[in-house]
Amino acid sequence: MAFVPDASVAVAWVLPDEEATLADLASDRLGNDTAKVPDVFWHEPRNLLLSAERRGRIDNRHADLPMARLRRLPIHCPGEAEDRHVMALARDHRLTAYPRATWRWRSARAALWPAWTGA
């Protein structure tokens, strides 16, 4: 049976110092059930991981690694965004990783597209 994990539960799966019984139970379900999330789901783990980075819970040289580990889990989402680029933009401009950062990344990518393709 499908289930919808909360972002804080999902982030607990990849933070080294996090211990949460609910997260452990949800992680066990990943082996048998499908985790389904809405497109907006991915903004919250990005933001939680950036907050953990800013607070010194995780090293900023390796902050993208937990996000990549989350992406490898069987979490199904109808839409995807480029985590590494959104997180870098949020870092550079001290933004959250919510839709505004995603919009800025997509706008910047669209503006640069002709230069990248030689068009």
Secondary structure, 3 states (H helix, E strand, C coil): CCECCCHHHHHHHHCCCCCCHHHHHHHHHCCCCCEECCHHHHHHHHHHHHHHHHCCCCCHHHCHHHHHHHHHCCEECCCCCCHHHHHHHHHHHCCCCCHHHHHHHHHHHHHHHHHHHCC
